[in-house]
Amino acid sequence: MPASNLVVRLLFAFLLFWATAAAAAPSCPGDAGEPLPPRGELSALAEKLARSAEECAVHAGYLAYRGAVLNALGRQAEAAILLEAALLLDPQRAGAQVDYAESLAALGDTVAAVALLRDLLARPDVPALLRPELERRLTAIEALHRFDWLAGLRAWAGTGWLGGGSLTVRAGHDSNLNSAPSRDALTLTLPGGNAVLLLADRFRAQGGAAGLVEATGQLARRLEDGAALQFYGEARARGSPSRPDTDYQLVQGVGAWSQLLATGDALFSAGGTHLRLGGRDLYKALRLSASRDWRVNGCRPRLGLEGEWRSYPTAPELDGRFLGAITGLACSVGINRMTVAVRGGEDAARADRPGGDQRQADVRLAWVGPLAGGSLVADLLYSHQRDANGFSPLLESGAARRLHRVSLHLEYAYPIAPGWSLLASFDSTDQRSNLELFDVSGRAVYLGVRWQSQR
């Protein structure tokens, strides 16, 4: 057989095999670039698409189409997962990139949404007729989520800054507004024997209604050579109509500089905290930290050092200086974010403090992810503290104090409009000690609303 005929036969056999395989492959909705139907038909289409989830799970067109439908139905948390998967399979799918940006913006992550749209506008293959619409959407997201004071700050700071903020108002009930001991009585160890004293009412746990107002803001700017500047601030105030002596105001701020490395980032930060309780300065702190993380398969292991100078203006004998190590792991799975952080070190007393120096360690587990059309934040903290010396001869004959504390914070946010969310939160604290004076527990439930603005 001539060589030319053999080549033709082999080529024909390959084309026949390819055509047969293509015909056998499942045809999934969205593969042909179908447009979205009228709004009244979206719910039925969403149910129909859900039935094809298993056989079309690796079709970028199907994932993008189904994500667009869920976006149109206001189910942005579910849509974001599908659209992200579509872009992983086909990063050049422009329509999915636009829809993903809109879902992220609706979920409050407008920093990522703006970055996606800007990346899309920078692509030379985007049709000229599509550019005005993309620019309109980009402008709408930026304008919708802009605080006037933040815009002024950016104008003062110069171009290239990204930032945002939030304002939250809550109302609810706290079972222990004054963070008082769980017990109503205290046992004192005296030379002649133990004595049991009843605590006065003002030193017992007091529950009641309370309101919380919280404001946050952040700014970030990418510098040359992969470096970046970041600033974060938070202000919080709580008031109780039944116990105004437990009202507090908390202000925190952090500035950080990061440097992009070949395998991760180096981070240096400085921050401060100021707490006022009942009209008096209760606590001040200054923190410095240096850390390094690595990029490993969607996770970021972290290792670093931290120092903190702690001051108690109303009780200066409690002042101390903490120095310790920090480590942790942050991972992203779709739009789920999981974090594990461990910190341990020693708080050295500045003066003759009850208990002397303290060994401290804590472990924090946090998860953020979608739930029932909204998002859930779960934050669990365990901390342990042990004094080097006896706390007081009147408590357990001068035993060294040991503390174990478990805190849980749950917060569910449900978007009701771009930038607006309804909130429900639950907080639980349980502290146990070998000295009964330091047994503390409390529960708090709040409902509220949040306005979030980012750029």
C-alpha positions as CSV (number, residue, x, y, z in Angstrom):
1,M,0.0,0.0,0.0
2,P,1.5,3.4,-0.9
3,A,2.6,5.5,2.0
4,S,0.3,8.4,1.0
5,N,-2.8,6.1,1.1
6,L,-1.8,4.8,4.6
7,V,-1.6,8.4,5.9
8,V,-5.0,9.2,4.5
9,R,-6.5,6.1,6.1
10,L,-5.0,6.9,9.5
11,L,-6.1,10.5,9.3
12,F,-9.7,9.4,8.4
13,A,-9.7,6.9,11.3
14,F,-8.6,9.6,13.7
15,L,-11.3,12.0,12.5
16,L,-13.9,9.3,12.8
17,F,-12.8,8.4,16.3
18,W,-12.8,12.1,17.4
19,A,-16.3,12.7,15.9
20,T,-17.6,9.6,17.6
21,A,-16.1,10.6,21.0
22,A,-17.5,14.1,20.7
23,A,-20.9,12.7,19.9
24,A,-20.8,10.4,22.9
25,A,-19.8,13.2,25.3
26,P,-22.7,14.7,27.2
27,S,-24.0,18.0,25.9
28,C,-24.6,20.2,29.0
29,P,-26.7,23.4,29.3
30,G,-24.5,26.4,28.9
31,D,-22.1,24.8,26.5
32,A,-23.7,26.6,23.6
33,G,-23.7,30.0,25.3
34,E,-27.4,30.2,25.9
35,P,-28.8,33.5,27.1
36,L,-30.6,33.9,30.4
37,P,-34.4,33.5,30.2
38,P,-36.9,36.0,31.6
39,R,-36.9,36.4,35.4
40,G,-40.1,34.4,35.8
41,E,-38.5,31.3,34.3
42,L,-35.2,31.5,36.3
43,S,-36.4,29.3,39.3
44,A,-37.5,26.5,37.0
45,L,-34.3,26.7,35.1
46,A,-32.2,26.6,38.3
47,E,-34.0,23.3,39.3
48,K,-33.4,21.9,35.9
49,L,-29.7,22.8,35.9
50,A,-29.3,21.3,39.4
51,R,-30.3,17.9,38.0
52,S,-27.4,18.0,35.6
53,A,-24.8,18.8,38.3
54,E,-23.2,15.4,38.5
55,E,-22.7,14.7,34.7
56,C,-21.7,18.3,33.9
57,A,-19.5,19.0,36.9
58,V,-16.4,19.5,34.7
59,H,-18.0,21.7,32.0
60,A,-17.0,25.3,32.3
61,G,-19.9,26.4,30.2
62,Y,-22.5,24.6,32.4
63,L,-20.9,25.9,35.7
64,A,-20.8,29.5,34.3
65,Y,-24.4,29.3,33.1
66,R,-25.7,27.9,36.3
67,G,-23.8,30.4,38.3
68,A,-25.3,33.3,36.2
69,V,-28.8,31.9,36.9
70,L,-28.2,31.7,40.6
71,N,-26.7,35.2,40.6
72,A,-29.9,36.5,38.9
73,L,-31.9,34.8,41.6
74,G,-30.0,36.6,44.4
75,R,-28.2,33.4,45.5
76,Q,-24.7,34.9,45.3
77,A,-23.0,32.6,47.8
78,E,-23.9,29.5,45.7
79,A,-23.2,31.3,42.5
80,A,-19.7,32.3,43.5
81,I,-18.7,28.7,44.1
82,L,-19.8,27.6,40.6
83,L,-18.3,30.7,38.9
84,E,-15.0,30.2,40.6
85,A,-15.0,26.5,39.4
86,A,-15.8,27.6,35.9
87,L,-12.9,30.1,35.8
88,L,-10.5,27.4,37.2
89,L,-11.5,25.2,34.2
90,D,-11.5,28.1,31.7
91,P,-9.7,31.3,33.0
92,Q,-10.4,33.1,29.7
93,R,-14.2,32.9,30.1
94,A,-15.0,36.6,30.2
95,G,-18.7,36.3,31.0
96,A,-18.0,34.1,34.0
97,Q,-15.5,36.6,35.2
98,V,-18.1,39.4,35.1
99,D,-20.7,37.3,36.9
100,Y,-18.1,36.2,39.5
101,A,-17.2,39.9,40.2
102,E,-20.9,40.7,40.7
103,S,-21.4,37.8,43.1
104,L,-18.3,38.8,45.1
105,A,-19.5,42.4,45.3
106,A,-22.9,41.4,46.6
107,L,-21.2,39.3,49.2
108,G,-19.2,42.3,50.3
109,D,-15.8,41.4,48.8
110,T,-15.7,44.4,46.4
111,V,-11.9,44.5,46.5
112,A,-11.8,41.2,44.6
113,A,-14.7,42.3,42.4
114,V,-13.0,45.5,41.3
115,A,-9.7,43.6,40.7
116,L,-11.6,41.1,38.4
117,L,-13.2,43.8,36.4
118,R,-10.0,45.7,36.0
119,D,-8.2,42.6,34.9
120,L,-10.9,42.0,32.3
121,L,-10.7,45.6,31.0
122,A,-7.0,45.1,30.6
123,R,-7.4,42.2,28.2
124,P,-6.9,43.1,24.6
125,D,-9.4,40.5,23.4
126,V,-12.4,42.1,25.1
127,P,-14.7,43.5,22.3
128,A,-14.8,47.3,22.1
129,L,-18.7,47.2,22.3
130,L,-18.4,45.4,25.7
131,R,-16.0,47.8,27.3
132,P,-18.6,50.6,28.1
133,E,-20.8,48.1,29.9
134,L,-17.8,46.7,31.9
135,E,-16.7,50.2,32.8
136,R,-20.3,51.1,33.9
137,R,-20.4,48.0,36.2
138,L,-17.0,48.9,37.6
139,T,-18.1,52.4,38.3
140,A,-21.3,51.2,39.9
141,I,-19.5,48.9,42.3
142,E,-17.1,51.6,43.3
143,A,-19.7,54.2,43.8
144,L,-22.1,52.0,45.6
145,H,-19.6,51.0,48.2
146,R,-17.9,54.3,48.9
147,F,-17.8,56.2,52.2
148,D,-17.3,59.9,51.6
149,W,-14.7,60.2,54.4
150,L,-12.8,57.2,52.9
151,A,-12.9,58.9,49.4
152,G,-11.4,62.0,51.0
153,L,-8.7,60.0,52.7
154,R,-7.8,58.2,49.5
155,A,-7.6,61.6,47.7
156,W,-5.3,62.8,50.5
157,A,-3.2,59.7,50.4
158,G,-2.8,59.7,46.6
159,T,-3.7,57.3,43.8
160,G,-3.4,53.6,43.9
161,W,-5.1,53.1,47.3
162,L,-7.8,50.5,47.8
163,G,-10.0,50.6,50.9
164,G,-13.3,50.1,52.5
165,G,-15.2,50.1,55.7
166,S,-18.3,48.9,57.5
167,L,-20.9,50.2,60.0
168,T,-22.8,47.8,62.2
169,V,-25.6,48.4,64.6
170,R,-26.8,45.6,66.9
171,A,-29.2,45.2,69.8
172,G,-29.6,42.2,72.1
173,H,-29.1,40.7,75.6
174,D,-25.9,39.9,77.6
175,S,-26.1,37.7,80.6
176,N,-22.9,39.2,82.2
177,L,-22.4,42.8,81.3
178,N,-19.9,43.4,84.0
179,S,-17.8,40.3,83.4
180,A,-18.3,39.4,87.1
181,P,-17.5,36.0,88.8
182,S,-20.0,33.2,88.3
183,R,-20.2,32.6,92.0
184,D,-22.2,34.6,94.6
185,A,-19.8,33.8,97.4
186,L,-16.0,33.8,97.9
187,T,-14.0,31.6,100.3
188,L,-11.1,33.2,102.0
189,T,-8.3,31.2,103.7
190,L,-7.5,32.9,107.0
191,P,-5.1,31.9,109.8
192,G,-7.9,30.8,112.0
193,G,-9.8,28.9,109.2
194,N,-11.8,29.5,106.1
195,A,-14.4,32.2,105.8
196,V,-17.2,32.4,103.3
197,L,-18.1,35.9,102.2
198,L,-21.2,36.8,100.1
199,L,-20.4,39.1,97.1
200,A,-22.2,42.4,97.0
201,D,-24.8,42.7,94.2
202,R,-22.7,45.1,92.2
203,F,-19.9,42.4,92.1
204,R,-22.2,39.7,90.9
205,A,-23.0,38.9,87.2
206,Q,-25.5,41.5,85.9
207,G,-27.5,40.7,82.7
208,G,-29.5,43.1,80.6
209,A,-30.3,44.6,77.3
210,A,-27.5,46.3,75.4
211,G,-26.7,48.0,72.1
212,L,-23.5,47.8,70.0
213,V,-22.2,50.1,67.4
214,E,-19.1,49.1,65.4
215,A,-17.2,50.8,62.6
216,T,-14.2,49.5,60.7
217,G,-12.0,50.9,57.9
218,Q,-9.1,49.6,55.9
219,L,-6.7,51.0,53.3
220,A,-4.1,49.1,51.2
221,R,-1.6,50.1,48.6
222,R,0.7,48.0,46.4
223,L,4.2,49.4,46.2
224,E,7.1,48.5,43.9
225,D,8.9,45.2,44.0
226,G,5.9,43.3,45.5
227,A,5.7,45.3,48.7
228,A,2.4,46.6,50.1
229,L,1.1,48.9,52.9
230,Q,-2.0,48.1,54.9
231,F,-3.9,50.0,57.5
232,Y,-6.8,48.8,59.6
233,G,-8.9,50.6,62.2
234,E,-11.9,49.6,64.4
235,A,-14.1,51.4,66.9
236,R,-16.7,49.8,69.0
237,A,-19.1,51.1,71.7
238,R,-21.6,49.2,73.9
239,G,-24.3,50.8,76.0
240,S,-26.8,49.3,78.4
241,P,-29.9,51.2,79.6
242,S,-30.0,49.2,82.8
243,R,-26.3,49.2,83.6
244,P,-24.6,52.3,82.3
245,D,-21.6,51.6,84.5
246,T,-20.7,48.7,82.2
247,D,-20.7,50.9,79.0
248,Y,-17.4,50.6,77.1
249,Q,-15.6,52.1,74.1
250,L,-12.9,50.2,72.3
251,V,-10.5,51.6,69.6
252,Q,-7.9,49.5,67.7
253,G,-5.6,50.3,64.9
254,V,-2.9,48.3,62.9
255,G,-0.4,49.4,60.3
256,A,1.5,46.7,58.3
257,W,4.1,46.4,55.7
258,S,4.4,43.2,53.6
259,Q,7.0,42.1,51.1
260,L,6.3,39.5,48.4
261,L,8.8,36.7,48.4
262,A,9.3,33.8,46.0
263,T,7.4,31.4,48.1
264,G,5.2,33.6,50.3
265,D,5.2,36.9,52.2
266,A,7.1,38.6,55.0
267,L,4.9,40.8,57.2
268,F,5.8,43.5,59.8
269,S,3.0,45.2,61.8
270,A,2.5,47.6,64.7
271,G,-0.8,48.2,66.4
272,G,-2.5,49.6,69.5
273,T,-5.6,49.1,71.6
274,H,-7.4,51.5,74.0
275,L,-10.4,50.4,76.1
276,R,-12.5,52.6,78.3
277,L,-15.1,51.1,80.8
278,G,-17.6,53.2,82.8
279,G,-16.0,56.4,81.7
280,R,-12.4,55.4,82.8
281,D,-9.4,54.2,80.9
282,L,-9.2,50.5,81.7
283,Y,-6.6,49.1,79.3
284,K,-4.0,50.2,76.7
285,A,-1.6,48.0,74.6
286,L,1.0,48.5,72.0
287,R,1.9,45.5,69.7
288,L,4.7,44.7,67.3
289,S,5.0,41.6,65.2
290,A,7.2,40.1,62.5
291,S,6.1,36.9,60.6
292,R,6.7,34.9,57.4
293,D,4.3,32.7,55.5
294,W,4.5,30.3,52.6
295,R,2.2,29.4,49.8
296,V,1.5,25.7,49.8
297,N,-1.4,24.2,47.8
298,G,-4.0,26.8,48.6
299,C,-2.8,27.1,52.2
300,R,-0.5,29.5,54.0
301,P,1.6,28.2,56.9
302,R,2.8,31.1,59.1
303,L,5.6,31.6,61.7
304,G,6.6,34.7,63.6
305,L,7.3,36.6,66.8
306,E,5.1,39.1,68.7
307,G,5.7,41.6,71.5
308,E,3.0,43.5,73.4
309,W,3.3,46.2,76.1
310,R,0.2,46.1,78.3
311,S,-0.9,49.0,80.6
312,Y,-3.8,49.2,83.1
313,P,-4.2,52.9,84.1
314,T,-6.5,52.3,87.0
315,A,-4.4,49.4,88.3
316,P,-0.7,49.9,87.2
317,E,0.5,47.0,89.3
318,L,-1.0,44.7,86.6
319,D,1.1,46.2,83.8
320,G,3.2,43.6,81.9
321,R,5.2,43.0,78.8
322,F,4.4,40.0,76.6
323,L,6.9,38.3,74.2
324,G,6.0,35.1,72.4
325,A,5.9,33.1,69.2
326,I,3.0,32.8,66.7
327,T,2.3,30.1,64.2
328,G,-0.7,29.1,62.2
329,L,-2.3,27.9,58.9
330,A,-4.8,29.7,56.7
331,C,-6.5,27.7,53.9
332,S,-9.1,28.6,51.2
333,V,-11.4,26.0,49.7
334,G,-13.7,27.7,47.1
335,I,-15.1,30.7,49.1
336,N,-14.6,28.9,52.4
337,R,-11.8,30.4,54.6
338,M,-10.3,28.3,57.4
339,T,-7.7,29.5,59.9
340,V,-5.8,27.9,62.7
341,A,-3.6,30.2,64.9
342,V,-1.4,29.3,67.9
343,R,0.4,31.7,70.2
344,G,2.5,31.1,73.2
345,G,4.8,33.1,75.4
346,E,5.4,34.9,78.7
347,D,3.9,38.1,80.2
348,A,6.6,39.6,82.4
349,A,5.4,41.7,85.2
350,R,6.7,45.3,85.3
351,A,6.3,45.5,89.1
352,D,5.3,43.4,92.1
353,R,2.2,42.0,90.4
354,P,-0.1,39.5,92.1
355,G,0.9,36.1,90.6
356,G,4.1,37.5,89.1
357,D,5.1,36.5,85.6
358,Q,2.5,34.6,83.5
359,R,2.9,31.8,81.0
360,Q,0.2,32.2,78.3
361,A,-0.9,30.1,75.3
362,D,-4.0,30.2,73.1
363,V,-5.4,28.4,70.1
364,R,-7.9,30.0,67.7
365,L,-10.0,28.1,65.1
366,A,-11.9,30.2,62.6
367,W,-14.1,29.4,59.6
368,V,-16.0,31.6,57.1
369,G,-18.2,30.2,54.5
370,P,-21.6,30.3,52.7
371,L,-24.8,29.1,54.4
372,A,-28.4,29.3,53.2
373,G,-27.9,32.2,50.9
374,G,-25.7,34.1,53.4
375,S,-22.4,33.7,55.2
376,L,-21.5,32.2,58.6
377,V,-18.5,33.2,60.7
378,A,-17.4,30.7,63.4
379,D,-14.6,31.6,65.8
380,L,-13.5,29.4,68.6
381,L,-10.7,30.4,71.1
382,Y,-9.1,28.4,73.8
383,S,-6.6,30.2,76.1
384,H,-4.5,29.0,79.1
385,Q,-2.7,31.1,81.7
386,R,-0.5,30.1,84.6
387,D,1.0,32.4,87.2
388,A,4.6,31.9,88.4
389,N,3.8,32.8,92.0
390,G,0.9,32.7,94.4
391,F,-1.8,35.2,93.7
392,S,-2.8,36.0,97.2
393,P,-2.5,34.2,100.6
394,L,-6.2,34.8,101.1
395,L,-7.1,32.6,98.1
396,E,-6.4,28.9,98.4
397,S,-3.5,29.6,100.8
398,G,-1.5,31.5,98.2
399,A,-1.9,29.0,95.3
400,A,-0.6,30.0,91.9
401,R,-3.5,30.9,89.7
402,R,-4.4,28.8,86.6
403,L,-7.0,29.9,84.0
404,H,-8.7,28.0,81.2
405,R,-10.9,30.1,78.9
406,V,-13.1,29.0,76.0
407,S,-14.8,31.6,73.9
408,L,-17.1,31.0,70.9
409,H,-18.4,33.6,68.4
410,L,-21.0,32.8,65.8
411,E,-22.2,35.4,63.3
412,Y,-24.6,34.9,60.4
413,A,-25.0,37.6,57.8
414,Y,-27.8,37.5,55.1
415,P,-27.5,40.0,52.2
416,I,-30.7,42.0,51.6
417,A,-29.3,44.6,49.2
418,P,-25.9,45.4,47.7
419,G,-23.7,46.3,50.7
420,W,-26.4,45.7,53.2
421,S,-26.8,42.6,55.4
422,L,-29.0,41.4,58.3
423,L,-27.0,40.0,61.2
424,A,-27.5,37.5,64.0
425,S,-24.7,36.7,66.5
426,F,-24.1,34.5,69.5
427,D,-21.2,34.8,71.9
428,S,-20.3,32.4,74.7
429,T,-17.5,32.7,77.3
430,D,-16.6,30.2,80.0
431,Q,-13.5,30.7,82.2
432,R,-12.5,28.2,84.8
433,S,-9.8,28.6,87.5
434,N,-8.4,26.9,90.5
435,L,-9.2,30.2,92.3
436,E,-13.0,30.5,92.3
437,L,-12.9,34.3,92.2
438,F,-11.8,34.0,88.5
439,D,-14.6,31.6,87.4
440,V,-16.5,33.7,84.8
441,S,-19.2,32.8,82.2
442,G,-21.6,34.7,80.0
443,R,-23.8,34.5,77.0
444,A,-24.8,37.2,74.5
445,V,-27.3,37.3,71.6
446,Y,-27.6,40.2,69.2
447,L,-29.6,41.1,66.1
448,G,-28.6,43.9,63.8
449,V,-27.8,45.3,60.4
450,R,-24.5,46.0,58.6
451,W,-23.5,48.3,55.8
452,Q,-20.3,47.3,54.1
453,S,-18.3,49.5,51.7
454,Q,-15.1,48.4,50.0
455,R,-12.9,49.5,47.2
